[in-house]
Amino acid sequence: MCIRDRDRSVHAAQRRRLGTEKSVPLRTFHFYDLDGEERSLDLDPGTMAFTTCQTPVVAHRSGPQRIEITRADGSRNIVEGLELDAGISAAIFERSGAVQRLDVFFGFEGG
């Protein structure tokens, strides 16, 4: 179990137990991309991940509510709120490869 303090860093006791003074990812998410290649993402505490049409979606408890879209060319867009437009949705569902990753921030308080 990860103990978190108010500034969202891993608690000092947890860091000592892990043998590091830095905040470290505690889990790794493995998935297959559109080309069938196995990929992985390090997940920070307070996050979870899944795929939609082989596009990784990382869900964050913290806010403000938004969706960060990472495109195949590395550019990023931020959508305020929790809704994607038809073009981004189509790119994901059609598996065009245009969207590399989604980070969804739910804005839960006290997280």
C-alpha positions as CSV (number, residue, x, y, z in Angstrom):
1,M,0.0,0.0,0.0
2,C,1.3,3.5,-0.8
3,I,1.0,6.1,1.9
4,R,0.5,9.6,0.4
5,D,0.9,12.9,2.1
6,R,-0.9,16.1,1.3
7,D,1.6,17.3,-1.2
8,R,1.0,14.2,-3.3
9,S,4.5,12.7,-2.8
10,V,5.2,9.2,-1.6
11,H,5.5,9.2,2.2
12,A,9.1,9.2,3.5
13,A,8.6,5.9,5.3
14,Q,7.5,4.3,2.0
15,R,10.5,5.8,0.2
16,R,12.9,4.4,2.8
17,R,11.3,1.0,2.5
18,L,11.8,1.1,-1.2
19,G,15.4,2.1,-0.8
20,T,15.1,5.5,-2.5
21,E,14.5,9.0,-1.4
22,K,12.8,10.0,-4.7
23,S,9.1,9.4,-5.6
24,V,9.0,6.3,-7.8
25,P,6.4,4.6,-9.8
26,L,5.0,1.6,-7.9
27,R,3.3,-0.2,-10.8
28,T,3.8,-0.9,-14.5
29,F,1.0,-1.2,-17.0
30,H,1.6,-3.6,-19.9
31,F,-0.4,-3.5,-23.1
32,Y,-0.2,-4.2,-26.8
33,D,-0.1,-1.2,-29.2
34,L,-1.7,-1.0,-32.7
35,D,1.2,-2.8,-34.2
36,G,0.9,-5.7,-31.8
37,E,4.1,-4.7,-29.9
38,E,4.1,-5.0,-26.2
39,R,4.5,-1.7,-24.4
40,S,4.6,-0.5,-20.8
41,L,3.8,2.6,-18.9
42,D,5.0,3.3,-15.3
43,L,2.0,4.3,-13.2
44,D,2.2,6.8,-10.3
45,P,0.2,6.3,-7.1
46,G,-3.3,7.5,-7.6
47,T,-3.5,6.3,-11.2
48,M,-4.8,3.3,-13.1
49,A,-4.7,2.4,-16.8
50,F,-6.6,0.5,-19.4
51,T,-6.8,0.5,-23.2
52,T,-9.6,1.5,-25.5
53,C,-9.0,0.2,-29.1
54,Q,-5.4,-0.4,-28.1
55,T,-4.9,3.3,-27.1
56,P,-3.7,3.5,-23.5
57,V,-5.9,5.6,-21.1
58,V,-4.3,6.7,-17.8
59,A,-6.9,7.8,-15.2
60,H,-5.8,10.2,-12.6
61,R,-7.8,11.0,-9.4
62,S,-6.4,14.5,-9.2
63,G,-7.8,17.5,-11.1
64,P,-8.8,19.8,-12.5
65,Q,-11.1,17.8,-14.8
66,R,-9.4,17.6,-18.2
67,I,-8.2,15.1,-20.8
68,E,-4.7,15.4,-22.1
69,I,-4.3,13.9,-25.6
70,T,-0.9,12.8,-26.7
71,R,-0.7,12.5,-30.5
72,A,1.5,10.1,-32.5
73,D,3.8,13.0,-33.4
74,G,4.4,13.8,-29.7
75,S,2.3,16.9,-29.6
76,R,-0.2,17.3,-26.8
77,N,-3.6,18.9,-26.5
78,I,-5.7,19.6,-23.4
79,V,-9.5,19.4,-23.5
80,E,-11.2,21.0,-20.5
81,G,-13.8,18.7,-19.0
82,L,-14.3,15.0,-19.6
83,E,-15.6,14.8,-23.2
84,L,-13.7,14.2,-26.4
85,D,-14.8,15.6,-29.7
86,A,-16.0,13.4,-32.6
87,G,-12.7,13.7,-34.5
88,I,-10.5,12.4,-31.6
89,S,-13.1,9.7,-30.8
90,A,-13.1,8.5,-34.4
91,A,-9.3,8.4,-34.5
92,I,-9.3,6.1,-31.5
93,F,-12.2,3.9,-32.5
94,E,-10.9,3.6,-36.1
95,R,-7.4,2.7,-34.7
96,S,-5.8,5.3,-37.0
97,G,-2.7,5.7,-34.8
98,A,-3.2,9.4,-34.6
99,V,-3.8,9.3,-30.8
100,Q,-0.9,7.7,-28.8
101,R,-2.3,8.1,-25.3
102,L,-5.0,9.8,-23.2
103,D,-4.6,11.0,-19.7
104,V,-7.9,11.7,-18.0
105,F,-8.0,13.8,-14.8
106,F,-11.2,13.3,-12.8
107,G,-10.7,16.0,-10.2
108,F,-11.7,14.0,-7.2
109,E,-11.0,16.1,-4.1
110,G,-9.1,14.6,-1.1
111,G,-7.6,12.1,-3.5
